[in-house]
Amino acid sequence: MRVKVACIGGGPAGLYLSILLKLRDPSHDITVYERGPEGSTYGWGVTYWRGLLDKLCEHDPVSARTIEDSSVRWSEGVAHVRGRTTRRPGDAGYGIGRHRLLEILAERARSLDVRLRFEQEITPGNLPTADLIVASDGVHSALRTRYADHFGTDSRSGRNRYIWLGTTKNFEAFTFSFVESGHGWIWCYGYGFGPDAGTFVVECAPETWTGLGFDTASEAEALAVLEKVFAGVLDGHPLMGRSGADGKAQWQTFRTLTNRTWYRDNLVLLGDAAHTTHYSIGAGTTLAVEDAAALAGALHEHATLPQALAHYQQRRQQELLAIQSAAHYSARWYEDLPRYIHLPPQQMFALLGQRHSPLLPHVPPQLYYRLDRAAGQSQAWRRLKQWIGVKVARTVHARTLAARE
């Protein structure tokens, strides 16, 4: 059955959905609308892991190969704590420029006869005629906001302040640096995404943010301070920001967004418009791709649109429980940094790698470290942590739904 689809938002979610739908049925009529000019995307590098690359290869080997070839790789993490450096091997990680990723997906979509319409802002008042309208317009989705009561939208801000920056340094490993200022701890993590390009995320508690004067500093002033604070890992490379209209640095608090329902009639939410998970787990692009694959599969497998959208929502909300739990505890680990920062660096870095665990906040850190080392990679220990994480996530989800009703 030929379907006319309008994807509102030209990010990874909308573009990848258009690709997968066309691969399943070239007769589909698909248009992607993006309000910005082509190539004007904001942001620096996107990080992802081997698991996503495997899924990309499964769904579309053509774009997967180009994405892999355009990415940089790392296989270890490095942490600088109180002047000491510690290293840990890790999973295969990848970094790719957001601009390059969108370029690859746009080229692939065009090759499949997807229409791309840039500089066209779609609002609830000028929706295109289509069998299916996909709101893939990000965390600030205008379409979701218009029907927020129906979707049951819930948005909660974290405590810490953070800023997303770029640098000309290409980090060879996923790099952390924790620095004690006169107003508390401030930390960064950086990763490369090109020969002379890296992403540099800085985070701190609100009292540190105001104590260092970031609440009133211009972007140039803030970058000068941060270059000095993190001189040890930047090696003389500058930081680059994206100041707002007032000239101030773009500090934010992370918004965790959830929705009780993901569709309304023929309008469906996708990617960050439907959900967000804390940036510290590096899963945003992965989840957008997984959403797109699930929606494309549901539309192919079910005879009617309501059945397909219901199946998509049920599947993805269930699959997200564990990752949302991990993101919650990852964000909490950084908010509780004083609980861990005075451990020996090797222990502190090991627990940084365990920050997704729902057990960690309730067990003395050194005891947890000893238990984890004793258990090693035992399947029983991993299953216990995963089981508790899912149980906690389900309980939180149920309580949230009950509070909304």
C-alpha positions in Angstrom: 0.0 0.0 0.0 1.4 3.3 -1.1 1.6 5.8 1.9 2.2 9.5 1.8 4.5 10.6 4.7 5.6 14.0 5.9 8.6 14.0 8.3 8.8 17.3 10.2 12.4 17.9 11.1 15.5 17.0 9.2 17.6 15.4 11.9 18.8 11.8 12.1 15.4 10.4 13.2 13.4 11.9 10.3 16.0 11.3 7.6 16.7 7.7 8.7 12.9 6.9 8.8 12.5 8.2 5.3 15.4 6.0 4.1 14.0 2.8 5.7 10.5 3.4 4.4 11.8 3.9 0.9 13.9 0.7 1.1 10.8 -1.3 2.2 8.6 0.2 -0.5 9.9 2.6 -3.2 6.4 3.6 -4.0 5.9 5.5 -0.7 5.6 9.3 -1.2 7.9 10.8 1.4 8.9 14.4 2.1 11.2 15.7 4.9 10.7 19.3 5.9 13.5 21.2 7.7 13.1 24.8 8.9 16.8 25.6 8.6 18.9 26.0 5.5 20.7 22.8 4.3 24.0 22.4 6.0 23.2 24.8 8.8 22.9 22.3 11.6 24.2 23.2 15.1 26.3 21.0 17.3 29.7 19.4 17.1 30.3 15.7 17.1 28.0 12.7 17.6 29.2 9.7 19.6 28.0 6.2 19.1 29.0 2.6 19.8 29.5 -0.6 17.9 26.0 -1.8 18.6 24.5 1.1 16.6 26.9 0.4 13.7 25.7 -3.2 13.6 22.1 -2.0 13.5 22.9 0.4 10.7 24.6 -2.3 8.7 21.5 -4.5 9.2 19.0 -1.9 8.0 21.0 -0.1 5.3 24.6 -1.3 4.6 25.1 1.5 2.0 24.7 4.4 4.5 26.3 2.4 7.3 29.6 2.0 5.3 29.8 5.7 4.6 29.1 6.6 8.3 31.8 4.2 9.5 34.3 5.5 7.0 33.6 9.1 8.1 34.0 8.3 11.8 37.0 8.3 14.1 37.4 5.4 16.6 38.6 4.8 20.1 38.7 1.8 22.4 39.7 3.2 25.8 38.8 5.9 28.3 41.2 8.3 30.1 40.5 10.2 33.3 42.5 13.0 34.7 41.7 13.4 38.4 43.6 15.7 40.8 46.7 15.7 38.6 46.8 11.9 38.1 45.9 10.0 35.0 44.2 6.6 34.8 43.1 4.5 31.8 40.6 1.8 31.2 39.8 -0.2 28.2 36.3 0.2 26.9 33.8 -0.8 24.1 34.6 0.4 20.6 33.4 4.0 20.4 32.9 6.2 17.3 32.7 9.9 16.7 31.3 11.7 13.6 30.5 15.3 13.0 26.8 16.0 13.2 27.0 18.0 10.0 28.7 15.1 8.2 26.2 12.6 9.6 23.2 14.6 8.3 25.0 15.1 5.0 25.3 11.3 4.5 21.7 10.6 5.5 20.4 13.4 3.2 22.4 12.1 0.2 21.1 8.6 0.8 17.5 9.8 1.2 17.8 11.8 -2.1 19.2 8.7 -3.9 16.0 6.9 -2.9 13.7 9.7 -4.2 12.9 11.2 -0.9 12.0 14.9 -1.3 14.0 17.2 1.1 12.5 20.7 1.7 14.8 23.1 3.6 13.8 26.5 5.0 10.2 25.4 5.4 8.9 25.7 8.9 5.9 23.5 9.6 3.6 24.4 12.5 0.3 23.0 13.7 -1.4 25.6 11.5 0.1 24.7 8.2 0.5 20.9 8.3 1.0 19.3 4.9 -1.6 16.8 3.6 -0.3 13.3 4.3 -1.4 9.9 5.5 1.2 10.0 8.3 2.8 13.1 9.8 6.0 12.4 11.8 7.0 14.9 14.4 10.8 14.4 14.3 11.4 18.1 15.2 13.4 17.6 18.4 13.0 18.2 22.1 11.3 21.6 21.5 8.8 20.0 19.0 6.1 22.5 18.1 3.7 19.7 17.1 4.1 17.9 20.3 3.8 21.1 22.3 0.5 21.9 20.6 -1.0 18.6 21.8 0.9 18.3 25.0 -2.1 17.4 27.1 -3.0 14.6 24.7 0.6 13.2 24.7 0.9 13.5 28.4 4.2 15.4 28.1 6.4 15.6 31.2 9.7 17.6 31.2 12.0 17.7 34.2 15.2 19.7 34.5 18.4 18.3 36.0 20.4 20.1 38.7 23.8 20.6 37.0 24.7 23.2 34.4 26.4 22.0 31.2 27.6 23.5 27.9 28.4 21.8 24.6 31.5 23.1 22.9 33.9 22.3 20.1 37.7 22.3 19.9 40.4 21.7 17.3 41.8 18.9 19.4 41.1 15.3 18.2 41.1 13.3 21.4 42.6 9.8 20.8 40.5 8.3 23.7 37.3 9.3 25.4 38.7 11.8 27.8 37.5 12.9 31.2 39.0 15.7 33.4 37.9 16.6 36.9 39.3 19.9 38.2 38.7 21.4 41.7 38.1 25.1 41.5 37.8 27.5 44.4 34.0 27.1 44.0 33.7 23.3 43.7 34.4 20.7 41.1 34.1 21.3 37.4 34.6 18.5 34.8 34.6 17.8 31.1 34.5 15.0 28.7 35.9 15.2 25.2 36.0 12.9 22.1 37.2 13.4 18.6 35.1 13.4 15.5 37.5 14.4 12.8 41.2 15.0 12.0 41.2 18.4 13.8 37.9 18.3 15.6 36.6 17.3 18.9 33.5 17.7 21.1 34.0 19.2 24.6 31.2 19.0 27.1 31.7 20.9 30.4 29.5 20.3 33.5 29.4 21.6 37.0 27.0 22.1 40.0 25.0 25.3 40.0 27.0 26.8 42.9 30.2 26.3 41.0 28.7 27.8 37.9 27.7 31.0 39.7 30.9 31.0 41.8 33.0 31.1 38.6 30.9 33.9 37.2 29.5 31.9 34.3 26.0 33.3 35.1 27.0 36.8 33.9 30.0 36.1 31.6 29.9 36.6 27.9 30.8 33.6 25.7 34.3 34.9 25.1 34.9 35.4 28.8 33.5 31.9 29.6 35.6 30.2 27.0 38.7 32.0 28.3 38.1 30.7 31.8 37.4 27.1 30.6 40.5 27.1 28.4 42.5 28.0 31.5 40.8 25.4 33.8 41.2 22.6 31.3 44.6 23.6 29.8 46.0 20.2 30.9 43.8 18.3 28.4 43.4 20.9 25.7 47.1 21.1 25.0 46.8 24.7 23.7 43.8 24.0 21.5 41.0 26.6 21.6 37.4 26.1 22.6 34.6 27.1 20.3 31.0 27.9 21.3 27.7 29.0 19.8 26.6 32.1 21.7 23.0 33.3 21.8 21.6 36.6 20.7 22.7 38.2 23.9 26.3 37.1 23.4 26.3 34.8 26.4 27.5 31.2 26.4 24.8 28.6 25.9 24.8 27.0 29.4 21.8 24.7 29.9 20.2 22.3 32.4 19.3 19.0 30.8 15.6 18.3 30.2 14.4 14.7 30.6 11.3 14.5 28.4 8.8 11.7 28.4 5.3 11.2 26.9 2.5 9.0 28.0 1.3 8.6 24.5 3.3 8.8 21.3 0.6 9.3 18.6 -2.6 11.3 18.0 -4.6 10.3 15.0 -2.1 10.3 12.1 0.6 12.3 14.0 3.4 10.3 15.6 6.4 11.4 17.7 9.9 10.2 16.9 13.3 10.7 18.5 13.9 13.6 20.9 10.3 14.8 20.2 9.2 11.6 22.0 11.9 11.2 24.7 15.3 12.3 25.8 18.0 10.6 27.8 20.9 12.3 29.6 23.8 13.1 27.2 26.2 11.4 29.5 25.2 7.9 28.2 25.8 9.0 24.5 22.6 7.3 23.3 20.6 10.1 21.6 21.5 9.2 18.0 21.2 5.5 18.7 17.7 5.9 20.1 16.6 8.0 17.2 17.7 5.4 14.7 16.1 2.6 16.8 12.8 4.6 16.8 13.0 5.0 13.1 13.6 1.3 12.5 10.7 0.3 14.9 8.3 2.7 13.2 9.3 1.6 9.7 8.9 -2.0 10.7 5.5 -1.4 12.4 4.1 0.4 9.3 5.3 -2.5 7.1 3.9 -5.3 9.3 0.4 -3.9 10.2 -2.5 -3.4 7.9 -3.9 -0.2 9.5 -2.2 2.9 10.7 -3.7 2.8 14.3 -2.4 -0.8 14.7 1.0 0.2 13.5 1.3 3.3 15.7 0.1 1.4 18.8 2.6 -1.4 18.2 5.4 1.1 17.6 4.6 3.0 20.9 4.3 -0.2 23.0 7.6 -1.7 21.6 9.7 1.5 22.0 8.3 2.4 25.4 9.2 -1.1 26.7 12.6 -1.1 25.1 13.4 2.4 26.6 12.8 1.4 30.2 16.3 0.1 30.8 18.1 2.9 28.9 16.0 5.6 30.7 17.0 4.0 34.0 20.6 4.0 33.0 20.4 7.6 31.9 18.8 8.7 35.2 21.5 7.1 37.3 24.2 8.4 35.0 23.0 11.9 35.5 22.7 11.3 39.3 26.3 10.1 39.5 27.5 13.4 38.3 25.2 15.3 40.5 26.5 13.2 43.4 30.2 13.7 42.4 31.4 14.6 45.9 30.5 11.0 46.9 33.1 9.6 44.6 35.7 12.2 43.7 37.9 11.6 46.8 38.4 7.9 46.0 41.7 6.8 44.5 41.5 7.8 40.8 41.5 4.2 39.6 38.5 3.4 41.9 36.8 6.6 41.0 37.1 5.9 37.3 35.9 2.4 37.7 32.8 3.6 39.4 32.3 6.2 36.7 32.0 3.3 34.4 29.4 1.8 36.7 27.3 5.0 37.0 24.3 3.5 35.2 23.8 1.1 38.1 20.7 1.6 40.4 22.6 -0.2 43.1 25.5 2.3 43.3 23.7 5.2 45.0 22.7 2.9 47.9 26.0 1.0 48.5 29.1 2.7 50.0 31.3 3.4 47.0 34.3 1.4 48.2 32.2 -1.6 49.0 30.6 -1.5 45.6 34.0 -1.3 44.0 35.2 -4.4 45.9 32.0 -6.3 45.1 32.3 -5.4 41.4 35.9 -6.4 41.3 35.1 -9.7 43.0 32.2 -10.5 40.7 34.2 -9.4 37.7 32.3 -10.1 34.5 30.2 -12.8 36.0 26.9 -13.2 34.2 25.0 -13.4 37.4 26.3 -10.0 38.6 25.5 -8.4 35.3 22.0 -9.9 35.3 21.3 -8.8 38.8 22.2 -5.1 38.0 20.2 -5.2 34.8 17.2 -6.8 36.6 17.2 -4.2 39.3 17.6 -1.4 36.7 14.5 -2.6 34.8 12.5 -3.1 38.0 13.3 0.4 39.2 12.5 1.9 35.8 9.1 0.1 35.7 8.3 1.3 39.1 9.2 4.9 38.3 7.3 4.7 35.0 4.2 3.4 36.8 4.3 6.1 39.5 4.7 8.8 36.9 1.7 7.6 35.0 -0.4 7.4 38.2 0.6 10.9 39.1 -0.5 12.3 35.8 -3.9 10.6 36.0 
